[in-house]
Amino acid sequence: MAPTPPILLLTRPEAASRRFLAALAADGISGFTPVISPLIGIEVTGPLPDLAGVRGAIFTSANGVRGYAQLGGGVLPLCYTVGEATAQAARDAGFAPKSAGGDADALVEMIVEEAPEGPLMHLRGTHARGDVAGRLTRAGVETRDAVIYDQPAQELSAGAKAALDGDVPVILPLFSPRSAAQFA
């Protein structure tokens, strides 16, 4: 009798979990049963901020790009993103993004080195880390920020709870301190 494959429990928002599964499949990684149970939802709240005079957008998540587009935001001359997934979402929305390839520190460093003429606008969720706008402004790059979406906490699904209570091994990648705390 063949062993039961482990369960891969994904707690990212639905779209991000599906992208993660697709990336695993593209890399030939299989042999698990996926269970998707987002611990954090994504809700576009708006409104769009006043963008008069703003020269560029800063996005620290693909959710920010999608929320901005959903709210009717137009393409700005400059666009900076934290990483490649966010850059791809920005390209899909018509921007020509410059990606920092990593985290908020790398993003702030890249923008400070480039020293673009502002103001820039960091379009973000309610829960954000790194104080991107504040750090850039203190470094001489005028930057504002606007919350355009929320990330409400969600409970594990019945299927996820059953998997955790079962006898089959569960693999649980956690992608943020907030989702780790929510899971705990």
C-alpha positions in Angstrom: 0.0 0.0 0.0 1.4 3.4 -1.0 1.9 6.0 1.7 -0.7 8.8 1.9 0.8 12.0 0.4 1.2 14.9 2.9 -1.1 17.8 2.9 0.2 21.2 1.8 -1.9 23.7 3.8 -1.7 27.2 2.2 -3.0 30.1 4.2 -2.3 33.0 1.8 -5.1 34.7 0.1 -6.8 32.5 -2.6 -5.1 34.1 -5.6 -1.6 34.0 -4.0 -2.1 30.4 -2.9 -3.1 29.4 -6.4 0.0 31.2 -7.9 2.2 29.4 -5.3 0.7 26.0 -6.4 1.3 26.9 -10.1 4.9 27.8 -9.3 5.5 24.5 -7.6 3.9 22.6 -10.5 6.1 24.6 -13.0 9.2 23.5 -10.9 8.0 19.9 -11.0 7.2 19.7 -7.3 4.3 17.4 -6.5 3.4 14.6 -4.2 1.1 16.4 -1.9 -2.6 17.2 -1.5 -3.2 21.0 -1.5 -5.7 22.5 0.9 -6.2 26.3 0.6 -7.6 28.1 3.6 -6.7 31.8 3.6 -6.0 33.4 7.0 -6.1 36.8 5.5 -8.6 38.2 3.1 -8.2 41.1 0.6 -10.9 43.7 0.4 -10.5 46.8 -1.8 -11.7 49.7 0.3 -10.5 52.8 -1.5 -10.9 55.6 -2.1 -8.1 56.5 -4.5 -6.1 59.4 -3.0 -5.7 62.7 -4.8 -3.0 62.0 -7.3 -2.7 65.6 -8.7 1.0 66.2 -9.2 2.1 62.7 -8.1 4.8 61.5 -10.4 5.0 57.8 -9.4 3.4 54.9 -7.6 5.1 52.6 -5.1 3.5 49.1 -4.7 4.6 46.7 -2.0 2.2 44.0 -3.0 0.3 42.7 -6.1 -2.9 43.3 -4.1 -2.1 47.0 -4.0 -1.7 47.1 -7.8 -4.9 45.2 -8.3 -6.8 47.4 -5.8 -5.4 50.6 -7.5 -6.5 49.3 -10.9 -9.9 48.2 -9.6 -10.5 51.7 -8.1 -9.8 53.2 -11.6 -6.2 54.5 -11.0 -4.3 55.4 -14.1 -0.8 54.6 -15.1 1.8 57.1 -13.7 5.2 57.9 -15.3 7.2 56.1 -12.5 6.4 52.8 -10.8 8.4 51.0 -8.1 7.7 47.6 -6.8 9.0 45.5 -3.9 9.4 42.3 -5.9 8.8 40.4 -9.1 5.3 39.2 -8.4 4.3 42.8 -7.7 6.2 44.0 -10.8 4.3 41.5 -12.9 0.9 42.8 -11.6 2.1 46.3 -12.3 3.0 45.4 -15.9 -0.4 43.7 -16.3 -1.9 47.1 -15.2 0.1 49.0 -17.9 3.0 50.3 -15.7 6.7 50.0 -16.6 7.9 49.0 -13.1 11.3 49.0 -11.5 11.5 46.1 -9.1 13.7 46.0 -6.0 13.6 42.2 -6.1 13.0 41.6 -2.4 11.8 43.6 0.6 10.9 47.0 1.8 14.5 47.8 2.7 15.7 47.0 -0.8 12.8 49.1 -2.3 13.6 52.1 -0.2 17.3 51.8 -1.0 16.7 51.6 -4.7 14.4 54.6 -4.8 16.8 56.7 -2.6 19.7 55.8 -5.0 17.6 56.8 -8.0 16.4 60.0 -6.3 13.4 60.6 -8.5 11.6 63.9 -8.4 8.5 63.4 -6.3 6.1 63.3 -5.0 5.6 59.6 -5.1 2.6 57.7 -3.7 2.8 54.4 -1.7 -0.5 52.6 -2.3 -0.9 50.0 0.4 -3.0 47.9 2.6 -4.1 48.6 6.2 -1.5 46.3 7.5 2.0 47.3 6.2 5.5 47.0 7.4 8.6 49.1 6.7 7.2 52.7 6.8 8.2 53.1 3.2 6.7 56.6 2.7 8.2 57.9 5.9 11.6 56.6 5.3 11.7 57.9 1.7 10.5 61.3 2.8 13.1 61.5 5.5 15.7 60.5 2.9 14.7 63.4 0.7 12.2 61.8 -1.7 8.8 63.3 -1.0 6.4 60.3 -0.6 2.9 60.1 0.6 0.9 56.9 1.3 -2.7 55.9 1.0 -4.5 52.8 2.3 -6.6 51.4 -0.5 -7.3 47.9 0.7 -7.8 45.9 3.9 -6.5 42.5 4.9 -9.1 41.2 7.4 -8.2 38.1 9.4 -10.1 34.9 8.6 -10.6 31.6 10.4 -9.2 28.3 9.1 -11.7 26.4 7.0 -13.3 23.2 8.2 -11.1 21.3 5.7 -8.0 22.9 7.1 -9.0 22.1 10.7 -9.7 18.5 9.7 -6.3 18.2 8.0 -4.6 19.5 11.2 -6.6 17.1 13.4 -5.9 14.1 11.1 -3.1 11.5 10.9 -1.6 12.7 7.6 1.5 14.9 7.8 0.8 18.6 7.1 3.3 21.0 5.5 2.5 24.6 6.4 4.5 27.3 4.8 3.9 30.7 6.4 4.7 33.8 4.4 4.4 36.7 6.8 4.7 37.4 10.6 1.0 38.4 10.6 -0.2 35.1 9.1 2.1 33.1 11.4 0.6 34.9 14.4 -2.9 34.4 13.1 -2.2 30.7 12.7 -0.7 30.4 16.1 
